[in-house]
Amino acid sequence: MRRHGLFWHIFPTYLIITALAVVAVSWHSSIALRSFFYEQAENDLRARALLLEERVRGELSRVETGSLQALAVELGRATGSRITIILPDGLVVADTDEDPAVMENHADRPEIAEAMRGGGGSAVRYSHTLGMNRMYVAVPVESGGEVRGAVRVSLPTTAIDDEFLHVRQRIVIAALLMVVIAAAVSFAVTRRITRPLVEMRRGALRYAKGRLGYRLPVPGSLELASLSETLNHMAEELDRRISTIRQQRAEQDAVFYSMKEGVIAVDMEERLLTMNRAAGELFGVEPAAATGRSIQEAIRNTDIHALASRSLLSPKPIEAEFELLGDTRRLLHAHGAALRDKKGRELGAVIVLNDITRVRQLENVRSDFVANVSHELRTPVTLIQGFVETLLDGAIDDADESRRFLHIVHRHSERLSAIIEDLLYLSRIEQDAGDSRIAFDRVPVAGVVGNAIEVCLQRAREKDVRIDLAATGDLLTRVNAQLLEHAVVNLLDNAVKYSERGSSIEVNVEEQQMDVLIRVRDHGIGIAPEHLPRLFERFYRVDKARSRELGGTGLGLAITKHIVQAHGGSIDVESTPGKGSVFTIILPRA
């Protein structure tokens, strides 16, 4: 069904009602006016007839028809009307316009019959004698209480009709003018009513498109003004609430997408409702592209599929751990729970994923550290304890044996002391770095490295190992000279230990962009690739038997790493078994 605007419902209705009212009034007025004209003409003719009745009465008493004819002609000319005198038997004795002798008997004329009965009669009919419509009024001529005849006065209705038509024409023009005025007024009133509604409709469309800052004009009408103000208030309230919702949504999205934990939400059909960036990175999926797809299609991982299905069916939260294979092996801890709205209706399930690879690595490191430190301490303690018990059991009486045993005890006590000292030194570096208590000075790096070489030079000579330094003397950076020297000494000491006799060690100090690099290269036995990731762990040894033979505590590289980190730098290692290793300390220039 075709719909029309409110304007076309109101304006035509107003116009039709006005037109019908004007037509009805004009029609009624025309009928009343025609009746009025005919009534006035009848009264005028009656008055004329009554004025003529007295003169005709005297002439009728003489019974002289010739004088009556002359009187009728005279009076007719004087009054401008047709006068007819009729005897009681209907015989016409005088007429203004026609010869009475040839005229029909008028006894059957209604106005004549009424006059003969003593009253006044009137009629409007077509005159065959004159060939036109005429109005007739007849009055009786009485004498001595008897009706002696009748006087009839008539006029053509043409004049009355012409006057009526002229007046009716003016009524029609006035009616048309009233209709036009009414149409204009109706149009203006309708427009005044519908224009605010049209503006409100346009405003509502703007609000639907999100343009809530627009304000509707307030019309003069109380009802429409109230509606317009209500819509403006609604838009203002919606704008405020939507702004609040958007802000809350933005905050929630910021928190959701900034979470390190991966979050995946699915509906009851296992279609993805949402996924944050962390989860997308874990599974190599674009969150926006995956939304709306089934979890089996979007994520290629059977453990996640099974966890999602279990979370949808389980009334309680569930937990699971699984490995994620890819470029790097990752261990994930997953927590799945049903997703419900405020009314408790189930909407799906949410899965939170935590990457615990680093945590497990740290747990393994801690476990290995405890095992290693226990082993490192137990060995000298056990030896010291055994040799002391041997001495107490009587070996002390043998001077040579007791001296040998005491030398062994002394050597292992020194090793135990070195381990404890390195542990305390490492702990002090971590504490000072955390409390920012390490003092830094702007010093030449080449000088610090040169001092470290001097410390290791004697041991290198004993093994016939050459240490070469290539450095820029004016390369300055902010360091703690004592700590940095200790770190370089540890690297040089290891290089000397694991280098073959007659080989060389190259030490380079150079600038690279905004960093200072200290590179120590040896040509020793090298390190296998599987040991490189754990090389800087405490007490970690590549070759435990050989390391102990060479007198290391297993903490040197760990100390070096923490010293470098305390300077805001990093340390890297490259090694090839049988060809040697390269340790690089990277320090920020600024």
Buried (B, 14 or more C-beta within 10 A) or exposed (E): EEEEEEBEEBBBEBBEEBBEBBEEEBEEBBEEBBEEBBEEBBEBBBEBBBBBBEBBBEBBEEEEBEBBBEBBBEBBEEBEBBBBBBBBEBBBBBBBBBEBEEBEEBBEBEBBBBBBEEEBBBBBBEBEBEEEBBBBBBBBBBEEEEBBBBBBBBBBBEEBBEEBEEBBEEBBEEBEEBBEEBBEEBBEEBBEBBBBBEBBEEBBEBBEEEEBEBBBEBBEEEEBBEBBEEBBEEBEEEBEEEEEEEEEEEEEEEEBBEBEBBBBBBBEEBBBBBBBBBBBEBBEBEBEEBBEEBBBEBBEBEBBBEBBBEBBEEEEEBEBEBEBEEEEEBBBBBBBBBBEEEEEEEBBBBBBBBBBBEEEEEEEBEEBBEEBBEEBBEBBEEBBEEBBEBBEEEBBEEEEBBEEBBEBBEBBBEBBEBBEEBBEBBEEBEEBBEEEEBEBEEBBBBBBBBBBBEBBBEEBEEEEBEBEBEBBEEBBBBBBBEBBBBBBBBBBBBBBBBBEEEBBBBBBBBEEEEBBBBBBBBBBBBBEEEBBEEBBBBBBBBBBEEBBEEEBBBBBBBBBBBBBBBBEBBBEBBBEEEEBBBBBBBBEBE
